[in-house]
Amino acid sequence: MMRRLVLAIAVALLVAGTVAFAQNQGRTDKFEFTIAVPNQFIGVCAPYQVVTRYEVAVVVMDRRDKNGDLVQEIASYRTITPSLYFLADYSDPPVRVNDNTVMGVPGEVEIDRYVVAENQTHAQGAIFQATIPGYGRVFSQTGNTLLDMSTNPLTVLTHRHHNQYWDQDVAVVCAYLLNGSAPR
């Protein structure tokens, strides 16, 4: 009998402590949706631009404090259709200039963590990946980037690890889309 009473008191204290702890912690909200991205700029391919279109599944977790104010937002983007890369002019919306395309490969994903107090976003992941026939894989962005969200355009504060996203890989895709064959 005494054990049951002690156990009941312990459980009651544990539940009360958990409720009090939970009330001081705030809450987390989760949202899921899909979006179509019809014409995302990738890079310059003079006199044109490299553009991609894709559909992505987005999962957003908003962490709020006990007052309901947003503290942090974590968003995960995962492609659900193969990305299509092509050349386009600079009109709005961009118009394709030829029939050459490159398809993205599975695994295109990005995770962004936005911290409200710092007004910064930490982005990481294998963002764009495509295979150029006769050349190999390009656009493999597997680094970590810290962005200042208070500037327009956004300012890159730090970037670490493998960044193959711009420069050489855009030039390879550009050459393939212009000529229909891999650069040598």
C-alpha positions, 0 to 999 in steps of 0.5 A: 500500500505504501509503495502504491502511494509513493508511486502515485505521488511520484507519477503525479509530480512527474505529470505536474512537472511535465505540464509546467515544463511544456507550458514554458516551452512554447510549441512546434507547428508543422506544415506540408505542401508542394510547389511548382517552381517554373523558371528558377535562374541557375546561371548566366550562359551568354547571351542566355541564362540557364533555367530550371523547373521542378516541383518540390515537397516542402515540410516546414517546422515552426518553433515558437516560444511560450508567447507564440512568437516565431523563434526558428523555422526549419524547412526541408525541400525535396524534389518530387519531379525530375528537374529540367534544365534549359536555356532561356532568354531574359524575358519575363517569363523566360522563353526557351531558346532551343530544345536541348535539356538536362534532367536532374537526378534523384536526391535533390534536397535542401534544408534551411534553418532560419533563426529569427533573433539573428535574421540568418538562414543556414542552408545545406544539402545537395541542391541541384544535381544533373548528369551531363551525357558524356561528361558526368554529374554537375551542380552538386552543392553539398556545402553549408551556407550562412545567409544574412536575411536582412540584406537585398540581395541576400549576403553570403556570410560563410560558405564551407565544404564542397561548392560546385554550384556556380562557375565551372559546373554552370559553364559545363551545363551552358556548353551542353545546352548551347551545343547539344554535346558535352564539352571536351 
